[in-house]
Amino acid sequence: MATDAYEKLADWLASTFRGLPGIKKPEFMDLIRFLYTPEEAQLAVQMGPEGGTLDALAAKTGMTREGLKSLIQSMEKKGTLYTDPGSDNPVYRPLGLEVPGLAETSGWGDMSTPFKQELIGLWDKFRPIYVNEAVSELGQHNRAWCIVSVLPPDAKPDENLYHEIRRTTDFAAVSQCPCRLMERHGDQGEVCDCPLDCCMCFGEMARWAVEQEHARHITVDEAIQILDACADAGQVHTGLPGVLLCNCCKHACVNLYAMKMGKTHTYSKNHFHAVNATETCTSCGTCVEACPVGAIQLETTAVVDQDKCIGCGVCAAGCEEKSIRMVRRSEEEIAKLDAEFMEAFGNVISRTRPDPLVMKLFGA
């Protein structure tokens, strides 16, 4: 019975956002068996993606309320269960792989405990499989936000990340980046200087994360200060303001980690691209090292490959000579790129099962 529950749970998790059947390898099963007791795995399967209130789950499973409460509290602590925040009669739902999911909560909370240390080690072993068999197979379905300090004057308000955070956010929280924790855990990991406390969530997800002690509450101004520090470190802003923001670095984060494996990263082009003023370029090579997607080569001066540039602005932000600047693309090109991005993201959604929790948090 326990084996059957783990298999069913693995099948469901492999169908959630950014999951694909190819991830069902021994490393994935080891991760699941560590995260869930047999009873918890069975409950997650019985709950289904839609979950239910305590009374509804008692009727569905035949368990007592007290027995359910004990399992629910254990799953909440581990970060495998989502509980509607601030509710007297919450709906409980098992978490999928991402947004929010096990990929985030693995690095949230108190990482000094033996449980969390072993968990991040299991994720470190699973990450190459996850990237190779799922994330990189889904194509370029992410977009970077251009670093605010280098936005061109003609950037629109909804292209300014800080404007959008202030417009959409009433509650924010931050926790540690699970990708960076994985990288630092491994014996061969690449330890970078990027800020560790930079995995952000907002609104309902933030309230849940704070209630469950997975993250700490921050003000909007504090969130922007953290984003400034991430920009200074050359990290790529990505995500949806009001829901979840990541600050990816080429050393560790799964969206860029695929490049280490000879795979394509997940970023498509945004509304901006970098140009270099050759007359002021000193050929220092800083931008070449900083570019997270290898879009700049050093010839006589720095040369930007426009086919590779994703418009993140990391190169412009790090150029001391201000030789590189960001330029907004033409409206025609933006319309074309927007259509391509929506098609690519739609393809990702079509290859996974609709997750009521993800749809709820994203307002869909």
N, C-alpha and C positions, 0 to 999 in steps of 0.2 A: 504493500500500500504506500509506504514512504517513497519507494523508488518511483512509483507511478506518479505521485504528487510532484516530485522534483522534475520529472520528465515533462509533465503538463505545464508546470511553472516555467521551465526553460523554453518550451515552445511558445508560450505567451510572451515572455520577455523578448525573445528573438523576433517578435512581430511588432514590438512597440517602436516608438520614434527612433530612427537611425539604427534599428536592429534588423538583421537579416539572418536567415536560417544557417548560413555558413559559420556563424559564431559558436554554434553548439559543438564545442570541442571540450576535451577533458578539463582544461583550465577554466572554462565557463562553468562547468558543473561543479568543480571544486569551490568556486566563488559562491555559487548558489547554496551549496550544502553548508558552507560556513556561515552565510548570512541568515539562513532560515533553519530552525529546527524542523523536524518532520511535521509537527503539529502546525507550525506557522506556514509551511509550504502548502499544506492541505487547506488551511484557512484562506490563504491568498488565492488559491485556485477556486475555492467555493465562492469567495467574494466576487470574483470576476472584475473586469475593469470598472464597472459602474459602482461597485461597492455597495454600501448600505448603512443605515443607522444601526444602533445596537439591537433594537427590537427586531428590525428586519433581518439582521444577520443571525440572531438567535432562532428565528423562525426558519430561516433558510438552511442553517447548519445543524439544528437540533441541539446546539450547545446551550449551556446556561449563560446568563448574563455575566456571572462572576468568572466563569471559565473564559469567556470571550474577552473580558476586560484584562485578564492576566496576559493573554496572548497579544492583545492590541498594545498594551503598555510596553511589552518587550519589543514589538515591531516598531513602535514609535521611536523608542530609544535608539534602535539600530539604524533608523532611517529607511525602513522598507515599507512604511505605511504613511499615507497622507491623511490628516485629520482636519476637517474644516475648522479654521481658527475662529475663536470667539463665539462658538455656538454651544448652546445648552444641549442640543440634540444633533451632534455632528454626523456627517456622512464619512465613513472610513473607506479608503480606497488603497489597494496595493499600488506601489510605485512601479513604473516601467523603467526603461534604461536611462532616459534623459528627459529633462525640462518639465518638471523636476523629475529626477530619477536616481537610480543607484549610482550612476556615474558622478553625480554631484555630491550626494550625501556621504559617499565613501570618504571624502575629505573634509566634511563638515563636523563641527563639534569638537570635543576634547580629543586631540590626536595623540595624547601622551599615554592613553590606556593600551594595555596589551591587545585588546580586541581590535582597536583601530589600527595599531601597528601591523598586526597580521593581515587585516583586511586590505590595507593599502599595498601590502606585499603581494597579495593575491591579484589585486587589480593590476599591479605592475606586470605580472606574468600574463594576464589576459589582454592587456592593452594592445600589443602587436597584432593579436588575432582580431580584436575588435576593429582596429584601423584597417587591417588588410582585408578582412572578410565583410565589413559593413561600411564604415565611414567612407573609405576611399572608393568603394564600389558605387556610392550614391552620387558621384560627380561633384561639380562645383555648385553647391546649394547654399552657401553662406555669403554674407556681405560684410565688409569692414565699414565702420564709421570712420570718416576722415578725422584725424586729430584736430580738435577745435582750434588750437593756437595757429594752425597753418591753413585754415579754411580761406579760400579766396573771397574778396568782397562781394561777389555776386552769388554766394551760397545762399540758399533759401533757409528760412527758419527751421523747416522740418528736416534739413540736412545737417543741422547743428545738434550734436548729441546732447549737449548741456541744456539747450532750449527744450528738447523733447523730454529729458528727465524731469525738468521743472514743470513741464506741462502735464505730464502723465502720472507723476509720483506723489503719493501721500504718505508712504511708509517705505523705508529702505533698510536693508540688512546686508551684512558682508560676512564672509567666511573664507577659509583658506582654499586655494586653488588645488583641486584633487590631482590635476595633471602634473603640476609642479611637485606635489608631494610624492607621486609615483616616481618621477624622475630622480628625485633626491633620495628615494628609498633604495633604488637599484645600485648594485656595486659599480656598474659601469655608467651610471647616470651622469648627465651633464648638469652640474650645479651652476645656475645662473644667478645674477644679482637682481632679478625681477622681484617686485613685491609679492609676498605670499598671500596676504589678506586682500584679495582682489576679486573674489567670486561673489557677484552681487545679485540680489533678488529684490523685488519690489512688490508693493501692494499685498494681495492675499498671500502670495507665496512667501513674502518676507515675514508676514505676521505668523504664518505657520512655522517657519524656520526658527523664529525667535521663541515662540511658545514651546517648541520642542528642544530648545537649547542647541540647535544645529548652527545658529548664526547669531551675531550680535547686532542690535539695532544701531543705526547711524542716521544722522540727519542728511538732507539732500546736499547741503554744503560739504559735509564730510565725504559724501559719495563722490562729489566732483573733485575734491582734493585728492582722493585716492586715484581717480582717473587721470588727473594731472601727473601724479607720480608714475603711473603705469606708462603714460605717454613719454615721459622723460626716459623711461627704461627701454623704450622701443617696443612696447607691447601693442597688439592690435585689438582695438575695441570691436566687439561684435555682440549681437543679440538684440532684444527688443526692449526698449525703455518701458518701464511700467511692469515688466515681467522678470527678465533675467538678462544680465550682461556678463560676458566673459572678457578677459584681457589676455589674449593668447600670445605666447612667445614661441619662437621657432625651436627652442630647446626642448620643449616638453608637451605643449598642448596638442590634443588629438587632431585639431583642425589643420595643423601644420606638420605634425609628427609624421604624416604619411610621406612627406618628402624624404625623410631619413630612410624610408623603406623603398625608395624609388617609385613612389606612387604620386598621384596628383593631389595637391592640397584642395581644401573644400571651398576656397574663396572665388567668387565671380567678381567681375568688375563693378565698381560703384559709379557714382556720378562725377568722379574726379580722376585726374591722372597727373603724374609728376612730370615736370619739364626742367631741364638744367640749362642755366645760362653759362655757356662755355667761356665767356669773357671773364667771369668772376670765379670760375671753378679752379681750385688749387690742386686738384687730382689727389686729394688726401686719402681717398678710399673709404672714408667713414660711412658714406651712404651705401657702398657695396656691401659692407659688413652688416649694416643695419637692416637692409631690405629683407623682410621675412620670406619673400617668395623668389629671391634670386633674379629680380627684374632689372638690376643695374650691373653693368660691366664697366671696368676702368680701361679705357683706351688712351687716347691723348688726354681726354677729360672723361668724366663720368657720362655714360650713355644709358638712357632709360629705354628698355624694351617695352613699348606700349602694348604689345600683345600679352605681356605678363603682368604689367602694373595693375594692382587691385585698388589703388587710390586710398590706401590707409594713411599716408602722410608721414610715416615713420622716418623716411629719408629726409624730408623737408624739415621736420622737427629737430633732427639731429645735425643738420648742416650749419656749422658755425659761420660760414661765409654767406649764408642765406642765398646760395647760388641756386638751390633747388626750390621750386615753388609748386604749389598745387593749382591746377587749372580746372575749371568746371567744363565738362563736355558740352557739346551742342545739344539743343533740345531734341533734335532728331535722333542723335546717338543715344541719349538718355532714354527716350521712349523705346528704342530697340532693345537696349540692355535691360530695362525694366521688364519688358515682355519675356525676354529670355530667362531672366531670374525667376519670374513667377512660374514659368514652365518647368524650370529645373526644380524649384521647391515643390511644385505640385507633383512632380515625379517621385520625390522622396515620400511625400504623404501617401501617394497611391500605392507605394510598395509596403506600407505598414497598415496595421489595423487602426481605425479611428480610436483614439484614447479619450474618453470623456473628460478626464482630468486635464489633460493638455489643452483640449479644445476650450474647456471652461476658463483656464487661466489665461489663454490667449484671446479670450473674448470672441471666439468663433462660434 
